[in-house]
Amino acid sequence: MQYRATSLTGVMILTPTNFSDHRGQFRECFRQDEFEQHCGHYPLVQDNLSRSVGGALRGLHYQRNRPQGKLIQVISGTIFDVAVDIRPASPTYGQWLAYQLNAELGELIWIPPGFAHGFYVLSDSASVFYRCSDYYHSDDEAVIRWDCPNLAIKWPLSEQKPLLLSDKDRLAPCFAGYSSRYSSK
């Protein structure tokens, strides 16, 4: 596994080694010891699987008082994955990073606690598997509007696929002034 730092402090791209032969392919996707060496000590306590149709946009989600780190991998399809640094004391506070993840390459992205996260499905459908560093708490969840002009995220929306949003994501507040609603741990 190769680990590559990004422009946002703590966000890492993980590239697994694929082993192929006449039987098919094998890929090691996670090792706690290597992960801790490159990303820090974050016990991963909850696994989630999200299945979405093309044009679906989920996010930008975070938890206020129990922030989750997320190790994200696409099992099928392709997504445009976005992380927004919402740590008020961070040198990259308010900045975002986007990375295209697909099942073919098998890359993963580690987004540490203190980031809002979302993704847009580029393929006809996508299955996204992610491991979290804290449990999901519905009463602690918050959302930043996906198209907030203060962030100006350049989502690669398709004219061929209608944009699909939940009401929660569509009605989310913008990034400005949100910091008082986030408690960094």
KOLMI-780370 format. One record per atom (N, C-alpha, C): residue number from 1; x, y, z; atom name. Coordinates in steps of 0.02 Angstrom, whole numbers, m for minus. Layout:
NUM; X; Y; Z; CA
...
END
This chain:
1; 42; m59; 0; N
1; 0; 0; 0; CA
1; 45; 62; 0; C
2; 29; 109; m43; N
2; 64; 173; m44; CA
2; 18; 226; m14; C
3; 48; 270; 26; N
3; 12; 325; 58; CA
3; 38; 390; 30; C
4; m7; 434; 8; N
4; 13; 498; m22; CA
4; m25; 555; 12; C
5; 13; 604; 37; N
5; m18; 662; 68; CA
5; m51; 706; 14; C
6; m100; 745; 36; N
6; m135; 791; m10; CA
6; m123; 863; 14; C
7; m157; 909; m18; N
7; m150; 980; 0; CA
7; m185; 997; 66; C
8; m228; 953; 91; N
8; m262; 964; 154; CA
8; m229; 922; 208; C
9; m209; 955; 262; N
9; m173; 922; 316; CA
9; m212; 862; 342; C
10; m180; 803; 339; N
10; m210; 742; 365; CA
10; m247; 700; 315; C
11; m269; 729; 260; N
11; m304; 690; 209; CA
11; m253; 652; 167; C
12; m263; 587; 161; N
12; m215; 544; 126; CA
12; m249; 503; 71; C
13; m213; 491; 17; N
13; m235; 445; m35; CA
13; m196; 380; m25; C
14; m232; 325; m23; N
14; m201; 259; m14; CA
14; m209; 220; m79; C
15; m154; 195; m105; N
15; m154; 157; m167; CA
15; m132; 85; m152; C
16; m178; 38; m157; N
16; m159; m32; m143; CA
16; m121; m63; m202; C
17; m85; m115; m187; N
17; m52; m155; m238; CA
17; m99; m210; m259; C
18; m108; m217; m325; N
18; m151; m270; m352; CA
18; m108; m329; m374; C
19; m128; m388; m356; N
19; m94; m449; m377; CA
19; m142; m487; m422; C
20; m122; m497; m485; N
20; m165; m530; m534; CA
20; m131; m592; m561; C
21; m172; m642; m574; N
21; m149; m702; m610; CA
21; m209; m731; m647; C
22; m202; m792; m672; N
22; m254; m823; m713; CA
22; m319; m834; m675; C
23; m317; m832; m608; N
23; m377; m842; m567; CA
23; m416; m778; m556; C
24; m382; m721; m564; N
24; m415; m657; m551; CA
24; m367; m609; m517; C
25; m391; m576; m466; N
25; m353; m522; m434; CA
25; m361; m525; m359; C
26; m308; m504; m324; N
26; m309; m497; m251; CA
26; m283; m428; m235; C
27; m316; m395; m186; N
27; m296; m328; m166; CA
27; m304; m323; m90; C
28; m250; m306; m56; N
28; m255; m292; 16; CA
28; m278; m220; 24; C
29; m334; m210; 58; N
29; m365; m144; 62; CA
29; m351; m106; 127; C
30; m331; m142; 180; N
30; m321; m108; 244; CA
30; m277; m149; 289; C
31; m230; m115; 322; N
31; m190; m145; 376; CA
31; m184; m92; 430; C
32; m209; m108; 490; N
32; m210; m60; 545; CA
32; m140; m34; 561; C
33; m89; m78; 561; N
33; m22; m56; 579; CA
33; 6; m5; 530; C
34; m1; m17; 465; N
34; 23; 31; 414; CA
34; m19; 95; 417; C
35; m84; 86; 425; N
35; m128; 144; 428; CA
35; m107; 191; 485; C
36; m95; 163; 544; N
36; m74; 205; 601; CA
36; m7; 238; 589; C
37; 38; 204; 556; N
37; 104; 232; 541; CA
37; 98; 294; 497; C
38; 52; 293; 449; N
38; 46; 348; 401; CA
38; m8; 399; 418; C
39; m61; 377; 452; N
39; m119; 420; 463; CA
39; m131; 438; 536; C
40; m99; 402; 582; N
40; m110; 415; 653; CA
40; m153; 361; 684; C
41; m161; 365; 749; N
41; m199; 314; 785; CA
41; m273; 332; 786; C
42; m309; 299; 743; N
42; m382; 307; 738; CA
42; m413; 238; 735; C
43; m437; 212; 791; N
43; m472; 147; 787; CA
43; m534; 156; 742; C
44; m543; 111; 696; N
44; m600; 114; 650; CA
44; m654; 68; 677; C
45; m710; 97; 699; N
45; m759; 62; 741; CA
45; m825; 47; 706; C
46; m837; 76; 648; N
46; m901; 65; 614; CA
46; m889; 62; 539; C
47; m917; 11; 506; N
47; m914; 5; 434; CA
47; m982; 21; 404; C
48; m982; 56; 348; N
48; m1044; 75; 314; CA
48; m1038; 59; 239; C
49; m1093; 43; 208; N
49; m1097; 33; 136; CA
49; m1154; 75; 109; C
50; m1137; 117; 62; N
50; m1187; 161; 31; CA
50; m1193; 141; m43; C
51; m1254; 129; m65; N
51; m1267; 115; m136; CA
51; m1308; 173; m163; C
52; m1284; 201; m218; N
52; m1317; 260; m246; CA
52; m1322; 254; m322; C
53; m1373; 286; m349; N
53; m1382; 288; m422; CA
53; m1344; 347; m450; C
54; m1332; 344; m515; N
54; m1297; 398; m549; CA
54; m1332; 465; m540; C
55; m1294; 517; m527; N
55; m1322; 584; m516; CA
55; m1338; 598; m443; C
56; m1332; 548; m399; N
56; m1344; 560; m328; CA
56; m1286; 599; m298; C
57; m1302; 647; m257; N
57; m1252; 686; m220; CA
57; m1269; 680; m146; C
58; m1221; 658; m107; N
58; m1230; 651; m34; CA
58; m1181; 697; 1; C
59; m1206; 740; 44; N
59; m1161; 782; 83; CA
59; m1179; 855; 76; C
60; m1140; 891; 111; N
60; m1076; 880; 146; CA
60; m1090; 867; 220; C
61; m1077; 807; 244; N
61; m1096; 785; 311; CA
61; m1038; 787; 360; C
62; m1054; 799; 423; N
62; m1005; 795; 478; CA
62; m1044; 787; 543; C
63; m1009; 771; 596; N
63; m1038; 768; 663; CA
63; m1007; 824; 705; C
64; m1049; 861; 741; N
64; m1027; 920; 777; CA
64; m979; 904; 835; C
65; m999; 861; 880; N
65; m961; 849; 941; CA
65; m925; 782; 942; C
66; m942; 738; 896; N
66; m910; 672; 891; CA
66; m886; 663; 819; C
67; m838; 703; 797; N
67; m816; 701; 727; CA
67; m790; 632; 708; C
68; m805; 613; 647; N
68; m785; 548; 622; CA
68; m730; 556; 570; C
69; m677; 516; 575; N
69; m632; 506; 519; CA
69; m663; 452; 475; C
70; m651; 456; 410; N
70; m680; 408; 364; CA
70; m627; 383; 315; C
71; m622; 317; 309; N
71; m580; 285; 259; CA
71; m628; 260; 205; C
72; m624; 290; 146; N
72; m675; 281; 94; CA
72; m646; 243; 35; C
73; m685; 193; 12; N
73; m665; 153; m45; CA
73; m727; 139; m88; C
74; m719; 144; m153; N
74; m774; 129; m199; CA
74; m769; 55; m218; C
75; m824; 18; m207; N
75; m827; m53; m222; CA
75; m850; m65; m294; C
76; m896; m22; m317; N
76; m917; m25; m387; CA
76; m933; 46; m409; C
77; m918; 62; m472; N
77; m932; 127; m500; CA
77; m877; 178; m488; C
78; m896; 242; m497; N
78; m850; 299; m492; CA
78; m884; 357; m457; C
79; m848; 389; m411; N
79; m875; 447; m376; CA
79; m826; 505; m378; C
80; m852; 565; m370; N
80; m814; 626; m359; CA
80; m819; 639; m284; C
81; m766; 627; m247; N
81; m767; 629; m174; CA
81; m738; 696; m150; C
82; m770; 726; m101; N
82; m751; 793; m77; CA
82; m743; 793; m1; C
83; m689; 825; 21; N
83; m676; 837; 92; CA
83; m667; 912; 102; C
84; m699; 939; 154; N
84; m693; 1010; 171; CA
84; m666; 1015; 241; C
85; m611; 1052; 250; N
85; m581; 1060; 316; CA
85; m622; 1109; 357; C
86; m653; 1084; 411; N
86; m694; 1127; 454; CA
86; m664; 1134; 524; C
87; m598; 1122; 528; N
87; m563; 1130; 592; CA
87; m541; 1203; 598; C
88; m572; 1242; 642; N
88; m558; 1314; 646; CA
88; m484; 1331; 656; C
89; m445; 1290; 690; N
89; m375; 1305; 702; CA
89; m328; 1279; 647; C
90; m356; 1248; 596; N
90; m315; 1217; 544; CA
90; m290; 1269; 494; C
91; m228; 1261; 468; N
91; m203; 1306; 417; CA
91; m241; 1299; 351; C
92; m278; 1244; 342; N
92; m317; 1236; 280; CA
92; m392; 1241; 294; C
93; m410; 1274; 348; N
93; m480; 1285; 367; CA
93; m519; 1316; 308; C
94; m576; 1287; 293; N
94; m619; 1314; 240; CA
94; m599; 1293; 170; C
95; m544; 1257; 163; N
95; m523; 1234; 97; CA
95; m552; 1164; 84; C
96; m559; 1148; 21; N
96; m586; 1083; 2; CA
96; m540; 1048; m47; C
97; m548; 983; m49; N
97; m511; 941; m95; CA
97; m559; 892; m127; C
98; m552; 881; m191; N
98; m593; 831; m225; CA
98; m548; 780; m257; C
99; m571; 718; m258; N
99; m532; 663; m286; CA
99; m580; 613; m316; C
100; m566; 591; m377; N
100; m608; 541; m409; CA
100; m586; 472; m387; C
101; m632; 435; m359; N
101; m619; 366; m337; CA
101; m660; 318; m381; C
102; m629; 262; m399; N
102; m666; 212; m437; CA
102; m645; 142; m416; C
103; m689; 95; m430; N
103; m677; 25; m409; CA
103; m618; m5; m446; C
104; m608; 14; m508; N
104; m555; m15; m549; CA
104; m486; m5; m518; C
105; m469; 56; m500; N
105; m404; 71; m470; CA
105; m400; 50; m397; C
106; m457; 54; m362; N
106; m460; 32; m293; CA
106; m428; 79; m243; C
107; m414; 141; m263; N
107; m385; 188; m215; CA
107; m434; 203; m160; C
108; m407; 222; m102; N
108; m447; 242; m45; CA
108; m427; 313; m26; C
109; m471; 348; 8; N
109; m453; 413; 35; CA
109; m468; 412; 110; C
110; m420; 437; 149; N
110; m428; 444; 221; CA
110; m444; 517; 235; C
111; m501; 529; 266; N
111; m522; 596; 285; CA
111; m526; 596; 361; C
112; m480; 630; 396; N
112; m479; 627; 469; CA
112; m537; 664; 501; C
113; m548; 654; 566; N
113; m600; 692; 601; CA
113; m588; 767; 591; C
114; m643; 804; 585; N
114; m638; 877; 577; CA
114; m650; 900; 505; C
115; m677; 856; 464; N
115; m692; 872; 395; CA
115; m765; 857; 380; C
116; m795; 898; 337; N
116; m859; 880; 308; CA
116; m844; 838; 246; C
117; m889; 791; 231; N
117; m877; 745; 176; CA
117; m939; 737; 133; C
118; m929; 731; 69; N
118; m983; 717; 23; CA
118; m957; 687; m41; C
119; m1003; 660; m81; N
119; m983; 633; m146; CA
119; m1040; 637; m196; C
120; m1020; 636; m260; N
120; m1067; 638; m316; CA
120; m1052; 577; m359; C
121; m1104; 540; m378; N
121; m1096; 479; m417; CA
121; m1090; 496; m492; C
122; m1032; 480; m520; N
122; m1019; 493; m591; CA
122; m1042; 436; m636; C
123; m1040; 375; m612; N
123; m1059; 317; m652; CA
123; m1135; 305; m647; C
124; m1159; 253; m680; N
124; m1231; 238; m677; CA
124; m1254; 221; m607; C
125; m1209; 193; m567; N
125; m1222; 179; m497; CA
125; m1154; 171; m463; C
126; m1153; 173; m397; N
126; m1091; 164; m360; CA
126; m1106; 135; m291; C
127; m1061; 91; m269; N
127; m1063; 66; m200; CA
127; m1000; 91; m165; C
128; m1010; 125; m109; N
128; m955; 157; m73; CA
128; m952; 125; m3; C
129; m894; 98; 13; N
129; m882; 67; 78; CA
129; m838; 114; 118; C
130; m858; 129; 179; N
130; m815; 171; 220; CA
130; m815; 149; 292; C
131; m755; 156; 321; N
131; m743; 138; 391; CA
131; m736; 204; 429; C
132; m768; 207; 488; N
132; m770; 269; 526; CA
132; m734; 262; 593; C
133; m705; 318; 616; N
133; m667; 318; 679; CA
133; m711; 332; 740; C
134; m774; 346; 729; N
134; m822; 352; 784; CA
134; m889; 328; 758; C
135; m934; 314; 803; N
135; m1000; 290; 785; CA
135; m1043; 347; 758; C
136; m1091; 329; 716; N
136; m1139; 377; 691; CA
136; m1187; 395; 747; C
137; m1198; 460; 756; N
137; m1246; 485; 806; CA
137; m1293; 533; 769; C
138; m1354; 511; 756; N
138; m1400; 551; 717; CA
138; m1414; 619; 748; C
139; m1413; 623; 815; N
139; m1426; 687; 848; CA
139; m1367; 735; 845; C
140; m1310; 712; 821; N
140; m1249; 753; 816; CA
140; m1232; 770; 744; C
141; m1270; 742; 697; N
141; m1255; 753; 626; CA
141; m1272; 824; 604; C
142; m1231; 850; 560; N
142; m1243; 916; 530; CA
142; m1224; 913; 456; C
143; m1248; 962; 419; N
143; m1237; 963; 347; CA
143; m1219; 1035; 326; C
144; m1172; 1040; 280; N
144; m1155; 1103; 247; CA
144; m1181; 1098; 176; C
145; m1212; 1150; 152; N
145; m1241; 1149; 84; CA
145; m1188; 1133; 32; C
146; m1204; 1086; m11; N
146; m1157; 1060; m61; CA
146; m1136; 1113; m112; C
147; m1180; 1161; m127; N
147; m1164; 1211; m178; CA
147; m1153; 1281; m148; C
148; m1130; 1283; m86; N
148; m1118; 1347; m52; CA
148; m1068; 1389; m91; C
149; m1085; 1450; m109; N
149; m1038; 1493; m146; CA
149; m975; 1509; m107; C
150; m978; 1507; m41; N
150; m917; 1521; m1; CA
150; m864; 1467; m11; C
151; m886; 1407; m28; N
151; m839; 1352; m42; CA
151; m822; 1347; m116; C
152; m871; 1360; m158; N
152; m863; 1357; m232; CA
152; m833; 1291; m255; C
153; m860; 1237; m231; N
153; m838; 1170; m253; CA
153; m860; 1161; m326; C
154; m815; 1137; m366; N
154; m829; 1128; m437; CA
154; m853; 1056; m449; C
155; m915; 1043; m432; N
155; m945; 977; m442; CA
155; m953; 964; m516; C
156; m933; 906; m541; N
156; m939; 890; m613; CA
156; m1009; 862; m629; C
157; m1060; 903; m620; N
157; m1128; 880; m630; CA
157; m1140; 861; m703; C
158; m1179; 809; m714; N
158; m1193; 784; m780; CA
158; m1259; 812; m806; C
159; m1260; 833; m869; N
159; m1322; 855; m899; CA
159; m1366; 796; m917; C
160; m1336; 736; m922; N
160; m1374; 676; m940; CA
160; m1408; 644; m880; C
161; m1387; 661; m819; N
161; m1416; 630; m760; CA
161; m1445; 686; m715; C
162; m1507; 678; m694; N
162; m1534; 729; m648; CA
162; m1498; 726; m581; C
163; m1488; 784; m550; N
163; m1457; 788; m484; CA
163; m1507; 762; m432; C
164; m1485; 714; m392; N
164; m1528; 684; m341; CA
164; m1500; 701; m273; C
165; m1540; 736; m233; N
165; m1521; 758; m165; CA
165; m1575; 738; m116; C
166; m1555; 724; m54; N
166; m1604; 716; m1; CA
166; m1628; 786; 19; C
167; m1685; 791; 52; N
167; m1709; 856; 76; CA
167; m1659; 885; 126; C
168; m1630; 843; 168; N
168; m1581; 865; 218; CA
168; m1522; 900; 183; C
169; m1497; 871; 129; N
169; m1440; 901; 94; CA
169; m1461; 963; 54; C
170; m1519; 961; 24; N
170; m1543; 1017; m16; CA
170; m1555; 1080; 27; C
171; m1578; 1070; 89; N
171; m1596; 1126; 132; CA
171; m1542; 1145; 182; C
172; m1483; 1117; 176; N
172; m1428; 1129; 223; CA
172; m1405; 1202; 220; C
173; m1381; 1228; 276; N
173; m1354; 1297; 277; CA
173; m1286; 1300; 242; C
174; m1268; 1360; 223; N
174; m1204; 1373; 191; CA
174; m1147; 1370; 241; C
175; m1086; 1372; 217; N
175; m1026; 1365; 258; CA
175; m1016; 1425; 305; C
176; m1034; 1484; 286; N
176; m1022; 1544; 327; CA
176; m1055; 1538; 395; C
177; m1017; 1550; 447; N
177; m1044; 1552; 514; CA
177; m1057; 1484; 545; C
178; m1038; 1431; 513; N
178; m1052; 1365; 539; CA
178; m1006; 1347; 598; C
179; m947; 1378; 603; N
179; m895; 1355; 650; CA
179; m919; 1354; 722; C
180; m966; 1397; 740; N
180; m991; 1395; 809; CA
180; m1032; 1332; 822; C
181; m1050; 1297; 769; N
181; m1089; 1235; 777; CA
181; m1044; 1173; 773; C
182; m978; 1183; 771; N
182; m932; 1126; 768; CA
182; m885; 1129; 827; C
183; m878; 1073; 860; N
183; m833; 1069; 917; CA
183; m774; 1025; 898; C
184; m714; 1053; 893; N
184; m656; 1012; 875; CA
184; m634; 973; 935; C
185; m617; 910; 924; N
185; m595; 865; 977; CA
185; m520; 860; 976; C
END
